[in-house]
Amino acid sequence: MMCFGKRAYFTGLVLLVFGMMGLHAQADSSDPFSGEFDDFSETSRNTSSESVERPKPSLERPVKKNVTAPSGLDQSQVTQAGGGKNLHYKIGVGDNVRVHVWRNADLSSSVPVRPDGYISMPLLGDIKASGLKPTELAEVIKKKLSSYLRDPRVSVIMLGLSSNEYINRVRVTGAVNRPTSVPFREGMTVLDLILDTGGVSQFASPNKTKIFRKSDGKSEVLKVRLKDILEKADLKTNYDIFPGDVITVPERLF
């Protein structure tokens, strides 16, 4: 009897163990996320073991464009950085200048530039002024006064700009409503001048517009897509204007 009981006990124990193993295997096969977690862990290990390449920042600086100096200005007078330019005025015949010497009212005076390009100053006599910038003329006078004064401070102020009245004018001709000639102003563009003329006429061929510019004794021609500027706001050819520029809008052929 006891032998039968032991045999039944061991048989039940074996069945219990196999039953638990079957339930565990069934649970593993029915888990929909078990494989995904294994794949994710494997991917994480692979990613961490590999070196990640990051894009290196560019250290190149933008290249400044060379700008040709217009007629009457040397190349050192024209600079461009990000689209801007600096034009330095040079004194010419017919201009009026005021020379101010600090704390020396007797040496300060307002004088015209004579036809020979000179000005006359007390104590110093005639001084060449034509072709110089105001700062350059002030430096010349300062050096001459150093023989008479200790550390003179000189400034030159332009009172009347007559010499470059026509050299510095810009003109618009051709098929526009009001052909015009206006004094140059810093920051002028093609669009500013065309609007000042009242726009193009009905017979114009605006996309064949040209700018005629003199530089270093040579003529330069720039093509302007004026119709694209006016109707499409395409400002690629809306060039900055230089002193002496001539804009011509041709008529279309019928």
C-alpha positions in Angstrom: 0.0 0.0 0.0 2.8 2.4 0.9 4.6 1.5 -2.3 1.5 2.4 -4.3 1.3 5.7 -2.4 4.9 6.7 -3.1 4.5 5.8 -6.8 1.4 8.0 -7.0 3.2 10.8 -5.3 6.2 10.8 -7.6 4.0 10.5 -10.6 2.0 13.6 -9.5 5.2 15.5 -8.9 6.6 14.8 -12.4 3.3 15.8 -14.0 3.3 19.1 -12.0 6.9 19.9 -13.1 6.1 19.2 -16.8 2.9 21.2 -16.5 4.7 24.3 -15.2 7.4 24.0 -17.9 4.6 24.0 -20.6 2.9 27.1 -19.1 6.2 29.0 -19.1 7.0 28.1 -22.8 3.5 29.1 -23.8 3.8 32.5 -22.1 7.1 33.2 -23.9 5.6 32.4 -27.3 2.5 34.5 -26.7 4.3 37.7 -25.6 4.2 40.1 -28.6 6.8 42.4 -27.2 9.5 40.0 -26.2 11.2 40.0 -29.7 10.9 43.8 -30.0 12.7 44.3 -26.7 15.4 41.9 -27.7 15.9 43.8 -31.0 15.9 47.1 -29.3 18.5 46.1 -26.8 20.7 44.7 -29.5 20.3 47.9 -31.6 21.2 50.0 -28.6 24.4 48.0 -28.0 25.4 48.3 -31.6 24.7 52.1 -31.7 26.6 52.8 -28.5 29.6 50.8 -29.8 29.8 52.8 -33.1 31.2 56.4 -33.3 28.7 59.0 -34.5 30.1 61.4 -37.0 28.8 65.0 -36.7 29.0 67.6 -39.4 31.9 70.0 -38.9 31.0 73.8 -38.9 32.4 75.7 -41.9 35.2 78.1 -41.0 35.4 79.7 -44.4 34.8 83.5 -44.4 32.7 85.1 -47.1 34.8 86.5 -49.9 34.5 90.2 -50.5 33.6 91.2 -54.0 35.7 93.7 -55.9 33.9 96.8 -56.9 35.2 98.9 -59.8 35.6 102.6 -59.0 33.4 104.9 -61.0 34.8 107.8 -63.0 36.4 110.6 -60.8 37.0 108.2 -57.8 40.1 106.1 -57.2 39.8 102.4 -56.3 40.6 103.1 -52.6 37.5 105.2 -52.3 35.1 102.3 -53.1 34.7 99.5 -50.6 32.0 96.8 -50.3 31.3 94.5 -47.4 27.9 92.9 -47.4 26.6 95.1 -50.2 27.6 98.5 -48.8 30.0 101.1 -50.3 31.8 104.2 -49.1 32.4 107.1 -51.5 34.8 109.8 -50.3 34.3 113.3 -51.8 37.3 115.0 -53.3 37.6 118.8 -53.3 37.4 120.5 -56.8 37.6 123.8 -58.4 34.6 126.0 -57.5 34.0 124.4 -54.1 33.8 126.5 -50.9 35.6 125.2 -47.9 35.8 126.4 -44.3 39.1 125.8 -42.5 38.8 125.8 -38.8 41.8 126.0 -36.5 40.9 125.3 -32.9 41.4 128.3 -30.6 42.8 130.4 -33.4 40.0 132.4 -34.9 42.5 134.6 -36.9 43.7 131.6 -38.8 40.2 130.2 -39.5 38.5 131.2 -42.7 36.0 130.3 -45.4 37.5 130.3 -48.9 36.7 129.2 -52.4 38.9 126.9 -54.4 40.4 129.0 -57.2 40.5 127.9 -60.9 44.1 126.8 -60.4 43.0 124.5 -57.6 44.5 126.4 -54.7 43.1 128.2 -51.6 44.6 131.2 -49.8 45.0 131.1 -46.0 46.4 133.7 -43.5 50.0 133.1 -42.5 50.4 130.1 -44.9 49.6 131.6 -48.3 48.5 129.4 -51.1 47.7 125.7 -50.5 46.9 123.1 -53.1 43.3 121.8 -52.3 41.9 120.4 -55.6 42.0 116.6 -55.7 42.3 116.1 -52.0 39.8 114.8 -49.5 38.8 117.2 -46.7 40.7 115.1 -44.2 43.8 115.2 -46.4 43.6 118.9 -46.8 43.3 119.3 -43.0 46.4 117.2 -42.5 48.4 119.3 -45.0 47.4 122.5 -43.2 48.1 121.0 -39.8 51.7 120.1 -40.9 52.3 123.6 -42.2 50.9 125.2 -39.1 53.2 123.0 -36.9 56.0 125.4 -37.7 54.1 128.2 -35.9 51.8 126.5 -33.4 52.2 123.7 -30.9 49.9 120.7 -31.8 47.4 122.6 -34.0 44.0 121.1 -34.5 42.5 121.6 -37.9 39.3 120.6 -39.5 38.0 121.3 -43.0 34.2 121.6 -43.6 32.7 121.6 -47.1 30.3 124.6 -47.5 29.5 124.4 -51.2 29.9 121.5 -53.6 30.0 123.0 -57.0 32.9 121.2 -58.7 31.3 117.8 -59.1 27.7 119.0 -59.8 27.6 117.4 -63.2 30.2 114.7 -62.6 28.1 113.3 -59.8 24.7 113.5 -61.5 22.9 110.3 -62.6 20.6 110.2 -65.6 17.7 108.2 -66.9 16.9 108.3 -70.7 14.9 106.4 -73.2 11.3 105.0 -72.9 10.4 106.5 -69.5 7.6 108.9 -68.7 10.0 111.7 -67.5 13.7 111.4 -68.6 15.6 112.9 -65.7 19.0 114.0 -64.4 19.4 114.2 -60.6 22.2 114.6 -58.2 23.7 111.4 -56.9 22.7 110.3 -53.4 24.2 107.6 -51.3 22.1 104.4 -51.4 20.5 105.0 -54.8 19.4 102.0 -56.8 18.0 101.4 -60.3 14.4 101.1 -58.9 14.7 104.5 -57.1 15.6 106.3 -60.3 12.9 104.6 -62.4 10.2 105.5 -59.9 11.5 109.0 -59.9 10.9 109.2 -63.6 7.3 108.1 -63.2 7.9 104.6 -64.5 8.4 103.2 -68.0 6.3 104.2 -71.0 3.9 101.8 -72.8 6.4 101.4 -75.7 9.3 100.4 -73.4 11.2 97.1 -73.5 12.1 97.1 -69.8 14.0 93.8 -69.6 16.6 95.2 -72.1 17.5 98.2 -69.8 21.2 98.9 -69.5 23.4 100.9 -67.2 26.3 102.7 -68.8 29.2 103.4 -66.4 32.6 104.9 -66.8 35.4 103.5 -64.7 39.2 103.9 -65.1 38.6 105.6 -68.5 36.7 102.6 -69.8 33.0 102.1 -70.4 31.1 99.3 -68.6 27.6 98.1 -69.5 25.4 96.4 -66.9 22.2 94.6 -68.1 19.1 95.2 -66.0 15.9 93.1 -66.0 13.7 96.0 -65.2 10.4 94.3 -65.9 11.3 91.5 -63.5 12.1 94.2 -60.9 8.8 96.0 -61.3 6.4 93.1 -61.8 8.0 90.2 -60.0 10.0 91.9 -57.3 13.1 90.1 -58.6 15.9 92.4 -57.3 18.9 90.5 -58.6 19.7 93.3 -61.1 18.5 96.2 -58.9 22.1 97.5 -58.9 23.5 100.3 -56.7 24.0 103.5 -58.6 27.4 105.2 -58.8 28.0 108.9 -59.7 27.9 109.5 -63.4 25.8 106.4 -64.2 23.4 106.6 -67.2 20.3 104.3 -67.3 18.8 103.7 -70.7 15.4 102.0 -71.3 15.0 101.1 -75.0 11.7 101.0 -76.9 10.4 97.6 -78.1 10.3 96.6 -81.7 6.8 96.1 -83.2 
